[in-house]
Amino acid sequence: MTISLNKEWKMYIAIAFAVVGFLIMSIGLPDTFSTSAKMMTGIITFGIILWTFEPIPIGLTALIILLLMLIFNVADMAIIFSGFSSPATYLIVAGMMLATAVNETSLIKRISYKIVKKWGSDAKGLLGSIIVIQQIQAFFIPSTAVRSALMLPVSTMIIETVDAKQGSNLRRMLMLGVAYGGVISGTAVMTAAIGNILTVELLNRFSGIKITYFQWFFYTFPLWLILIPTIWILLLKMFPLPKEHQSFPIIEAEMAERIEKLGPVNQKEIRCLVILIVLVGLWLTEPLHGLHPSVPALIGVVLMTLPKIGVASWETVVQINYNTVLLLSVTLSMGYTFVDSGAAHTISDYLSVNWFLELIQNPLLAVIVVMLIAQVFHKMISNVSTAVVTLVPIIISVSVNAGIDPLAVGFVTGLTCLFGYVLVVESMPNLLVHSTGMISQKDFLKPGLYATFLTILATILVATTWWKWIGLI
């Protein structure tokens, strides 16, 4: 009873805090903000607080924000509803449906078991397997949450098999491997993270800059290849293991048994793999055919559910998480309305002081500055989607005021918002891992700070070499 009352009070306090935030912003902002800009900034503040503390479901918060934008008439109704008609929304919906279809087969389990069987007989290989499996999944499953959710049962089974006790270095290392592996898995594949899709959509809408699936990969794959071993080495160094936890011959036997239970590769798995290869091929060849990534994703859904050809029933695949659909659609609408209301432009004017505009005239300095801003902003605004749709339009507007190309700074801003290692609420992989009860928030702090620092250094390294060589900056 006491626990229930505490939860209720926390819910009421969070909602009250959100209402106060809304009132402060909508009433207290200076007159340089128009009435619509004040109201929109207040609505975003209200949403940020509710999404951070989650006193109510994220989908319900999204619906309330949509209603507030409509009731206060902060923009034309077509703008407010535009997030629901965006190709990005259909890409995410199709991605979730594809993930459900793939999960109806044993393909991902089989791949995961085989990798762990081959490399997981010692601590280094086991951690590496957990991280690498999610990187492979990123090409086929366009959702960090789904990838981490698929990895958690395997990781939990491994922890139970090797009897890693609560609070042990092995347990913390493996669970953070799932979380951080999930975070970096969205780096190189445009469709692998909502933040990437939002960044591409916002750059296209507000700057007329189109980034294809191939271009995103071309820009980011060096950073991705650096981060994979970096996170692996970091976790091994942060959580040294005693000798008895460095070798696990039992894992190979356990994986062999599980592979045997799956039986031989069946026609369903083969069809699933072929469809996924066709889908990735269509994404990679976007410059040739010009189809938005949502179109191949929808083609994939059709192929996955067609009788005789597909691998899953339509009734199963259509049961997706509508919280995520509402979250994405409304955050996109927030971004569009944030700009249309004039709020983004007014805030960018405040940032456009002479010393700052002069600072970002240097392309490399501009990348470093917006990266640091994005890291701090993401810590304050835990929800990745909200951080991206709020900050990217501001950075685009500031870049216009500075007379520089918004591509590099907008792209880096959105990309940096993916890398949330310190706080549980910074990413869905972190939240999912924490929700198992096997790891606490304090376990994220020290390795998360190191991971953040190393990611910043890795990004600067890529910026001074690869991005410079290819002309991105």
C-alpha positions as CSV (number, residue, x, y, z in Angstrom):
1,M,0.0,0.0,0.0
2,T,2.8,2.4,0.9
3,I,4.6,1.6,-2.4
4,S,1.4,2.3,-4.3
5,L,0.9,5.6,-2.6
6,N,4.5,6.6,-3.2
7,K,4.1,5.8,-6.9
8,E,0.9,7.9,-7.0
9,W,2.6,10.9,-5.3
10,K,5.6,10.6,-7.7
11,M,3.1,10.7,-10.6
12,Y,1.3,13.7,-9.3
13,I,4.6,15.6,-8.6
14,A,5.9,14.9,-12.1
15,I,2.7,16.1,-13.7
16,A,2.6,19.2,-11.5
17,F,6.3,19.9,-12.4
18,A,5.4,19.6,-16.1
19,V,2.4,22.0,-15.7
20,V,4.6,24.5,-13.9
21,G,7.3,24.2,-16.7
22,F,4.6,24.8,-19.3
23,L,3.3,27.9,-17.5
24,I,6.8,29.4,-16.9
25,M,7.7,29.0,-20.6
26,S,4.4,30.1,-22.1
27,I,4.1,33.1,-19.8
28,G,7.6,34.0,-18.7
29,L,9.5,34.1,-22.0
30,P,10.5,37.6,-23.2
31,D,8.4,39.4,-25.8
32,T,11.0,38.6,-28.5
33,F,9.1,35.3,-28.7
34,S,5.7,35.5,-30.4
35,T,2.6,34.1,-28.6
36,S,2.8,30.9,-30.7
37,A,6.5,30.5,-30.0
38,K,5.9,30.9,-26.2
39,M,3.1,28.4,-26.2
40,M,5.1,25.9,-28.3
41,T,8.2,26.2,-26.1
42,G,5.9,25.6,-23.1
43,I,4.4,22.6,-24.7
44,I,7.8,21.1,-25.5
45,T,8.9,21.8,-21.9
46,F,5.8,20.0,-20.7
47,G,6.5,17.0,-22.9
48,I,10.2,16.8,-22.0
49,I,9.4,16.6,-18.3
50,L,6.7,13.9,-18.8
51,W,8.9,11.9,-21.1
52,T,11.8,12.1,-18.7
53,F,9.9,11.0,-15.5
54,E,7.2,8.9,-17.3
55,P,4.4,9.3,-14.8
56,I,2.1,8.3,-17.6
57,P,2.8,6.1,-20.8
58,I,4.9,7.8,-23.5
59,G,2.2,7.4,-26.1
60,L,-0.4,9.1,-23.8
61,T,2.1,12.0,-23.3
62,A,2.5,12.2,-27.1
63,L,-1.3,12.4,-27.5
64,I,-1.6,15.1,-24.9
65,I,1.1,17.2,-26.6
66,L,-0.7,16.8,-29.9
67,L,-4.0,18.0,-28.3
68,L,-2.2,21.0,-26.7
69,M,-0.7,22.1,-30.0
70,L,-4.2,21.9,-31.6
71,I,-6.0,23.6,-28.7
72,F,-3.6,26.5,-28.5
73,N,-3.4,26.7,-32.2
74,V,0.4,27.2,-32.3
75,A,0.5,26.4,-36.1
76,D,-1.7,25.5,-39.0
77,M,-3.4,22.2,-38.4
78,A,-1.7,20.7,-41.5
79,I,1.7,21.4,-39.9
80,I,0.6,19.9,-36.5
81,F,-0.5,16.7,-38.2
82,S,2.4,16.6,-40.6
83,G,4.4,14.2,-38.5
84,F,1.8,11.5,-39.1
85,S,2.1,11.8,-42.9
86,S,5.9,11.9,-42.9
87,P,7.7,9.0,-44.7
88,A,9.8,8.7,-41.5
89,T,6.7,7.5,-39.6
90,Y,6.0,4.8,-42.2
91,L,9.6,3.7,-42.1
92,I,9.5,3.2,-38.3
93,V,6.1,1.4,-38.5
94,A,7.4,-0.8,-41.3
95,G,10.6,-1.4,-39.2
96,M,8.6,-2.6,-36.2
97,M,6.5,-4.9,-38.4
98,L,9.6,-6.3,-40.0
99,A,11.1,-7.0,-36.6
100,T,8.0,-8.8,-35.6
101,A,8.1,-10.9,-38.8
102,V,11.8,-11.8,-38.4
103,N,11.1,-12.8,-34.8
104,E,8.5,-15.3,-36.0
105,T,11.4,-17.3,-37.4
106,S,14.5,-18.7,-35.7
107,L,16.9,-16.8,-37.9
108,I,18.1,-14.2,-35.4
109,K,18.3,-16.8,-32.6
110,R,20.3,-19.2,-34.8
111,I,22.7,-16.5,-35.8
112,S,23.1,-15.3,-32.2
113,Y,23.6,-18.8,-30.8
114,K,26.2,-19.6,-33.5
115,I,28.2,-16.5,-32.8
116,V,28.1,-17.0,-29.0
117,K,29.0,-20.7,-29.5
118,K,32.1,-19.8,-31.6
119,W,33.4,-16.9,-29.6
120,G,31.7,-17.0,-26.1
121,S,33.9,-19.6,-24.3
122,D,35.9,-16.8,-22.7
123,A,35.0,-13.4,-21.2
124,K,36.5,-11.4,-24.1
125,G,34.7,-13.4,-26.8
126,L,31.5,-13.4,-24.8
127,L,31.3,-9.6,-24.4
128,G,32.4,-9.2,-28.1
129,S,29.7,-11.5,-29.2
130,I,27.0,-9.6,-27.3
131,I,28.2,-6.3,-28.9
132,V,28.7,-7.6,-32.4
133,I,25.4,-9.5,-32.7
134,Q,23.5,-6.2,-32.3
135,Q,25.6,-4.6,-35.0
136,I,24.7,-7.4,-37.4
137,Q,21.0,-7.0,-36.4
138,A,21.1,-3.3,-37.1
139,F,21.1,-4.0,-40.9
140,F,17.9,-6.0,-40.6
141,I,16.0,-4.7,-37.6
142,P,15.4,-0.9,-37.6
143,S,14.9,-0.4,-33.9
144,T,17.5,-0.2,-31.1
145,A,14.8,-1.3,-28.6
146,V,13.9,-4.4,-30.5
147,R,17.6,-5.4,-31.1
148,S,18.4,-5.0,-27.4
149,A,15.1,-6.9,-26.4
150,L,16.2,-9.8,-28.6
151,M,19.6,-9.8,-27.1
152,L,18.5,-9.7,-23.4
153,P,17.1,-13.3,-23.2
154,V,20.4,-14.6,-24.6
155,S,22.5,-12.5,-22.2
156,T,20.3,-13.4,-19.2
157,M,20.6,-17.1,-20.1
158,I,24.4,-16.7,-20.3
159,I,24.5,-14.9,-16.9
160,E,22.4,-17.7,-15.3
161,T,24.5,-20.4,-17.0
162,V,27.8,-19.1,-15.7
163,D,26.2,-18.1,-12.3
164,A,27.3,-14.5,-12.4
165,K,26.1,-13.1,-9.0
166,Q,24.2,-9.9,-8.5
167,G,26.7,-7.0,-8.3
168,S,29.6,-9.1,-9.9
169,N,31.8,-7.5,-12.5
170,L,30.8,-10.2,-15.0
171,R,27.1,-9.5,-14.7
172,R,27.7,-5.7,-15.0
173,M,30.0,-6.1,-17.9
174,L,27.7,-8.3,-19.9
175,M,24.6,-6.2,-19.2
176,L,26.4,-3.0,-20.1
177,G,27.6,-4.8,-23.2
178,V,23.9,-5.2,-24.2
179,A,23.1,-1.6,-23.4
180,Y,26.2,0.1,-25.0
181,G,26.2,-2.4,-27.9
182,G,22.6,-1.3,-28.6
183,V,23.5,2.3,-28.4
184,I,26.3,2.2,-30.9
185,S,24.4,-0.2,-33.2
186,G,22.5,2.8,-34.5
187,T,25.6,4.6,-35.7
188,A,26.2,3.5,-39.3
189,V,22.8,2.3,-40.5
190,M,20.4,5.1,-41.2
191,T,17.3,3.0,-40.6
192,A,18.7,1.5,-37.3
193,A,17.7,4.4,-35.0
194,I,14.8,6.8,-34.8
195,G,17.3,9.7,-34.2
196,N,19.0,9.1,-37.6
197,I,15.7,9.1,-39.4
198,L,14.5,12.2,-37.7
199,T,17.8,14.0,-38.5
200,V,17.6,13.1,-42.2
201,E,14.0,14.2,-42.3
202,L,14.7,17.6,-40.6
203,L,17.7,18.4,-42.8
204,N,15.6,17.6,-45.8
205,R,12.6,19.7,-44.7
206,F,14.4,22.8,-43.4
207,S,17.6,22.8,-45.6
208,G,16.6,20.9,-48.6
209,I,19.5,18.5,-47.9
210,K,18.9,14.9,-48.7
211,I,21.0,12.1,-47.1
212,T,20.6,8.7,-48.6
213,Y,21.0,5.4,-46.8
214,F,24.3,4.8,-48.5
215,Q,25.5,8.4,-47.7
216,W,24.7,7.9,-44.0
217,F,26.7,4.7,-44.0
218,F,29.5,6.3,-46.0
219,Y,29.8,9.2,-43.5
220,T,29.6,7.1,-40.3
221,F,31.1,3.7,-40.8
222,P,34.7,4.7,-39.7
223,L,33.2,6.0,-36.4
224,W,31.2,2.9,-36.0
225,L,34.3,0.6,-36.6
226,I,36.2,2.6,-34.0
227,L,33.4,2.5,-31.4
228,I,32.9,-1.3,-31.5
229,P,36.4,-2.2,-30.2
230,T,36.5,0.9,-28.1
231,I,33.4,0.0,-26.0
232,W,34.6,-3.6,-25.9
233,I,38.0,-2.7,-24.5
234,L,36.5,-0.1,-22.1
235,L,34.1,-2.6,-20.5
236,L,36.9,-5.2,-20.2
237,K,39.1,-2.7,-18.5
238,M,36.4,-1.3,-16.3
239,F,35.3,-4.7,-15.0
240,P,38.3,-6.9,-14.4
241,L,37.4,-10.5,-13.8
242,P,38.9,-13.2,-11.5
243,K,40.3,-16.3,-13.3
244,E,37.2,-18.4,-12.6
245,H,35.1,-15.9,-14.6
246,Q,37.4,-15.6,-17.6
247,S,36.7,-19.0,-19.2
248,F,33.3,-20.6,-19.9
249,P,33.5,-24.0,-21.6
250,I,29.9,-24.6,-20.5
251,I,28.7,-21.8,-22.9
252,E,29.7,-23.7,-26.0
253,A,27.9,-26.8,-24.9
254,E,24.8,-24.8,-24.0
255,M,24.7,-23.0,-27.3
256,A,25.2,-26.3,-29.2
257,E,22.2,-27.7,-27.3
258,R,20.1,-24.7,-28.2
259,I,21.1,-24.9,-31.9
260,E,20.2,-28.6,-31.9
261,K,16.8,-27.8,-30.5
262,L,16.2,-25.3,-33.3
263,G,16.8,-28.1,-35.8
264,P,18.2,-27.7,-39.3
265,V,17.8,-24.4,-41.2
266,N,14.2,-24.4,-42.6
267,Q,12.6,-22.9,-45.6
268,K,11.0,-20.1,-43.5
269,E,14.4,-18.9,-42.3
270,I,15.8,-19.0,-45.8
271,R,12.9,-17.0,-47.2
272,C,13.3,-14.5,-44.3
273,L,17.0,-14.1,-45.0
274,V,16.4,-13.6,-48.8
275,I,13.8,-10.9,-48.2
276,L,16.1,-9.1,-45.7
277,I,19.0,-9.2,-48.2
278,V,16.7,-7.8,-50.9
279,L,15.5,-5.1,-48.5
280,V,19.1,-4.0,-47.5
281,G,20.0,-4.1,-51.2
282,L,17.2,-1.7,-52.0
283,W,18.3,0.6,-49.2
284,L,21.9,0.6,-50.3
285,T,21.0,1.4,-53.9
286,E,18.8,4.4,-53.1
287,P,20.9,6.7,-55.3
288,L,20.1,4.5,-58.3
289,H,16.3,4.1,-57.9
290,G,15.5,7.2,-55.7
291,L,13.0,5.4,-53.5
292,H,12.7,6.8,-50.0
293,P,13.9,4.2,-47.4
294,S,10.3,3.8,-46.3
295,V,9.3,2.3,-49.6
296,P,11.7,-0.7,-49.5
297,A,10.7,-1.2,-45.8
298,L,7.0,-1.4,-46.8
299,I,7.9,-3.7,-49.7
300,G,9.7,-5.9,-47.1
301,V,6.6,-6.0,-44.9
302,V,4.5,-7.1,-47.9
303,L,6.9,-9.8,-48.8
304,M,7.2,-11.0,-45.2
305,T,3.4,-11.4,-44.9
306,L,2.4,-12.7,-48.4
307,P,1.0,-16.2,-48.3
308,K,3.6,-18.8,-49.6
309,I,6.3,-16.2,-49.9
310,G,6.3,-14.6,-46.4
311,V,7.2,-15.9,-43.0
312,A,4.6,-14.4,-40.7
313,S,0.8,-13.8,-40.6
314,W,-0.5,-10.3,-41.1
315,E,-2.5,-10.6,-37.9
316,T,0.8,-11.1,-36.0
317,V,2.8,-8.5,-37.7
318,V,0.2,-5.7,-37.4
319,Q,0.4,-6.0,-33.6
320,I,3.0,-3.3,-33.2
321,N,3.7,-0.9,-30.3
322,Y,1.6,2.2,-31.0
323,N,3.3,4.1,-28.2
324,T,6.4,4.2,-30.5
325,V,4.3,5.3,-33.5
326,L,2.7,8.1,-31.5
327,L,6.0,9.1,-30.0
328,L,7.7,9.4,-33.4
329,S,4.8,11.1,-35.2
330,V,4.2,13.7,-32.5
331,T,7.9,14.4,-32.0
332,L,8.2,15.1,-35.8
333,S,5.1,17.3,-35.6
334,M,6.7,19.1,-32.6
335,G,9.9,19.7,-34.7
336,Y,8.0,21.1,-37.6
337,T,5.7,23.2,-35.4
338,F,8.7,24.4,-33.3
339,V,10.1,25.9,-36.5
340,D,6.8,27.1,-37.9
341,S,5.8,28.9,-34.6
342,G,9.1,30.9,-34.8
343,A,10.4,29.5,-31.5
344,A,13.4,27.8,-33.1
345,H,14.3,30.9,-35.1
346,T,14.1,33.1,-31.9
347,I,16.2,30.8,-29.9
348,S,18.8,30.6,-32.7
349,D,18.9,34.4,-32.7
350,Y,19.8,34.4,-29.0
351,L,22.6,31.9,-29.8
352,S,23.8,33.9,-32.8
353,V,26.1,36.3,-30.9
354,N,29.2,37.4,-32.8
355,W,31.8,35.3,-30.9
356,F,29.7,32.2,-31.4
357,L,29.1,32.8,-35.1
358,E,32.8,33.5,-35.6
359,L,33.7,30.3,-33.7
360,I,31.6,28.0,-35.9
361,Q,33.0,29.5,-39.1
362,N,35.8,27.0,-38.7
363,P,34.2,23.7,-39.8
364,L,36.1,21.5,-37.4
365,L,35.4,23.8,-34.4
366,A,31.8,23.9,-35.5
367,V,31.5,20.1,-35.4
368,I,33.2,20.0,-31.9
369,V,31.0,22.7,-30.5
370,V,27.7,21.3,-31.7
371,M,28.8,17.8,-30.5
372,L,29.4,19.1,-27.0
373,I,26.1,21.1,-27.1
374,A,24.3,17.9,-28.2
375,Q,25.9,15.8,-25.4
376,V,24.8,18.3,-22.7
377,F,21.4,18.8,-24.3
378,H,20.7,15.1,-24.4
379,K,21.6,14.7,-20.8
380,M,19.0,17.3,-19.9
381,I,16.4,16.0,-22.4
382,S,16.6,12.2,-22.1
383,N,14.3,11.3,-24.9
384,V,16.4,11.0,-28.1
385,S,13.6,11.9,-30.4
386,T,12.7,15.0,-28.5
387,A,16.4,16.0,-28.3
388,V,16.8,15.7,-32.0
389,V,13.6,17.5,-33.1
390,T,14.3,20.3,-30.7
391,L,18.0,20.8,-31.2
392,V,18.6,20.1,-34.9
393,P,16.2,22.9,-36.2
394,I,18.0,25.3,-33.8
395,I,21.4,24.3,-35.1
396,I,20.3,24.5,-38.7
397,S,18.9,28.0,-38.0
398,V,22.2,29.1,-36.3
399,S,24.2,27.7,-39.2
400,V,22.1,29.8,-41.6
401,N,22.8,32.9,-39.5
402,A,26.5,32.1,-39.6
403,G,26.5,31.6,-43.3
404,I,27.8,28.0,-43.1
405,D,26.6,24.7,-44.7
406,P,24.0,23.2,-42.3
407,L,24.8,19.6,-43.4
408,A,27.8,18.8,-41.2
409,V,26.5,20.6,-38.0
410,G,23.0,19.3,-38.4
411,F,24.2,15.7,-39.1
412,V,26.6,15.7,-36.2
413,T,24.0,17.1,-33.8
414,G,21.5,14.3,-34.7
415,L,24.2,11.6,-34.6
416,T,25.6,12.7,-31.2
417,C,22.1,12.5,-29.7
418,L,22.3,8.7,-30.1
419,F,25.2,8.3,-27.8
420,G,23.6,8.1,-24.3
421,Y,25.7,6.1,-21.9
422,V,25.6,7.8,-18.5
423,L,21.9,7.9,-17.6
424,V,19.4,5.0,-17.8
425,V,16.8,7.3,-19.5
426,E,19.2,8.4,-22.3
427,S,18.5,5.4,-24.5
428,M,16.1,2.5,-25.0
429,P,18.8,-0.1,-24.7
430,N,19.8,1.4,-21.3
431,L,16.2,1.4,-20.1
432,L,15.6,-2.2,-21.2
433,V,18.8,-3.5,-19.5
434,H,18.0,-1.5,-16.3
435,S,14.4,-2.9,-16.3
436,T,15.7,-6.4,-15.8
437,G,16.8,-5.5,-12.3
438,M,20.2,-7.0,-13.0
439,I,22.0,-3.6,-13.0
440,S,21.4,-0.3,-11.3
441,Q,21.8,3.4,-12.4
442,K,25.0,3.7,-10.5
443,D,26.6,0.9,-12.6
444,F,26.1,3.2,-15.7
445,L,27.8,6.3,-14.3
446,K,31.6,5.7,-14.4
447,P,31.7,3.6,-17.5
448,G,29.2,5.9,-19.1
449,L,31.3,9.0,-18.5
450,Y,34.4,7.2,-20.0
451,A,32.3,6.0,-23.0
452,T,31.0,9.5,-23.6
453,F,34.6,10.9,-23.5
454,L,35.9,8.2,-25.8
455,T,33.0,8.7,-28.2
456,I,33.7,12.5,-28.4
457,L,37.4,11.7,-29.1
458,A,36.5,9.2,-31.7
459,T,34.2,11.6,-33.4
460,I,36.9,14.3,-33.4
461,L,39.3,11.8,-34.9
462,V,36.9,10.9,-37.7
463,A,36.1,14.6,-38.3
464,T,39.8,15.6,-38.7
465,T,40.5,12.7,-41.1
466,W,37.6,10.9,-42.9
467,W,35.1,13.7,-42.9
468,K,37.8,16.2,-44.0
469,W,39.0,13.8,-46.8
470,I,35.5,13.2,-48.2
471,G,34.5,16.9,-48.0
472,L,31.8,16.7,-45.3
473,I,33.5,19.4,-43.3
